[in-house]
Amino acid sequence: MSLPPFRTPIKHCRNCGEAVAYRVPDDGDTRVRAVCPACDTIHYENPLNVVGTVPHWGDQVLLCKRNIEPRWGKWTLPAGFMELGESAAEGAARETDEEAGAKFEMGELLSVLSVPRVGQVHMYWLAKLLSDRFEPGTETIEARLFTEDEIPWDEIAFKTVYETLKCYFADRRAGRFAVHVIDIT
């Protein structure tokens, strides 16, 4: 059995509570899965979705200084894990409100970044700020606007944020925005 290094193995069936076995299911699947020997439930493990925004005000973007691990004290775009019952864009808006306390108008999708090493997919939307006043939540030490030249590039918390910011500024200079699909290996 070979599980990704970031996964905690499933031990019991969510359906009946029986201990699961890791094997290739008998249904024609080709991957090792957690399978319940009692009720035959196959437990699929899928990537987590991280959703956020690139809030912009004129030639500036809003970054949040993290007040939580991982990467405490580093700068990031407002983002977090998508919750059940919300769309990806709704999750991005919620995270922007929670982390930055920003007033904004949601825009188009800007980037989709796959991070297979940690089992995540990150998605960032453009967000036009309606005010330059912010009320950050408890996960944020400080929310601040930066021009491209002012961004503390060496203090960016995550490669997905770094790549998304690079795409944003390149598109801004080009005068048009596109959706960027990037694999972070």
N, C-alpha and C positions, 0 to 999 in steps of 0.2 A: 504494500500500500504506500503510495507516495502522495502526500498532501502538500499543498502550498505551504511554505514556512510561516505565513502570517495567519494561518487558520488554526483555530482550536477545534479538534475533532468533535463531531456530533457523537454523543454517547448513547442517547435514548431517543426513541421514536416520539415525535410530537403528537402522533395520533393515538398510540396505545401505551406508551411508556416502556416498551420492551427494549432491551439493549440492541443497538443496531450492529450490523456487520458491514465493513467496507469491502465492496466487490463491484464487478461490472454487472449491472442488472440484466435479467433474462429477456428484456424487451427490445433487444437490438441496439441498445446504447453501446458506446465504445469507451466510456470513461468510468473510472472507479467512483462510486457514489456510496453514501450511507443508505443501506437498505435494511428495512425491518424484516427479520425472519418470521415474525408472527403475523403481521398484516400486509406485508409486501409493499408498504409505503416507501417510495423512493424520495430521499431528501436531497434536493438540489441546493447547491451553494453558489450564489451569484455575486458579482461585484457590487460594492456599495457605491451609491451615487453621491458625489459632492457637488453642490450647486452654489453659485454665487454671481456677483455682478462686477462690472467695471463701471463704477459711478464716476461720471465726468462732469466738470464745471469749467466751461471755456476750454483752455488748453491744459487743465489740471485733472488729475484723477485722485480719488479718495482712497487712502490706505488706512488700515487699522493696525495698531501695534498690539500684538497678542498678549493677553493676560492669562493664558492657559498653555499647558503643554499639549502637544509637542511644539517646540520652537518658541517658548515664552520669550517675549521682548523683541521678537522679529516682526517685520512688517508684512502684511498680507492684504489681499482684497477681501471684502466681506463675503464669507462663504461658510458652508458647513454641510452636514449630512442631510439629505432629503428625508423627509418624514413620510410615513404611510398616510395615504389619504390626501396628499397634495400633488399637484403637477410639479414638474421640474422648475418651471418659471415661478410658480407660487413659492416653492421652497427657497429659490434664490432671493425673491423679494422679502420673505420672512427673515432669512439670515441677514440681509442688508439692514433691515429694521432693527433686529436684535443686536447686531454687532456695532453698527454705526449710528443708529438713531437718525438716519438720513431721510429726508423727504425727496422722492424721486419718481420718475416715470420710466417704467420698464421699456426697454428697446428690444432689438433683435438679438438672437443668439450669435455670439462671437467665436467661442472656441469649445471644442470637445477634445479632451485629453485623456487617453487611456493610460493607466498606470498598472500594468499587469502584476508587477512585482509586489504590490500591496493590495491587489484586488479592488481597485477603484476606477471609476470614470468621473472626471471633473468636467463640469459644464459652466460656462460663464456667459452672461447676457450683458449687453450694453444697458446702462441706466443713466438717464439724463437727470442730474441733480436739479431740484427746484429751489434749493436754498444752500447757502454755504455755512449753515449752522447745523451742528451735529450733537446728538445726545447718546454717546456710546453706552452699551450695556456692560455687564460685569466681565464679559470675556475680552474686553478691549481696554487697554491702558489709555490709548489716545487715538482719535480719528483725525486725520489731517490731509489737506490737499497738497499735491506735489505736481510740478511740471515734470516733463520727462528728464530734464537735466538735474532736477533736485531729488529724484527718487534715490533712496539709499540702496542701490542695486546689490551691494554685498550683504545687505541685511534683510533681503527678501526671504520669507520663511520657506517657501516651497517652489520647486522647479515649475510646477504647473502655473503658478502665479507669475513667475518670471517670464515664461513663454507667452502667456496671455497678454501681459503688459507689452512685450516686444511686438506682438501682433497688433495690438490696439494702436500703438504709436506709429507703426509702419502704415497701417490702413488710414490713420488720420492724416498722415503726410500725403498719401496717395489720393485723398479726397473721397474714398469709398470704403465701405466695410464689407468683408466677406466672412464666411464661416471657415474657421481653421480647424482641421482635424489633425491631431498630433499624437504620436505614440512616445511616451516617456519610458525609455528602457534603462 
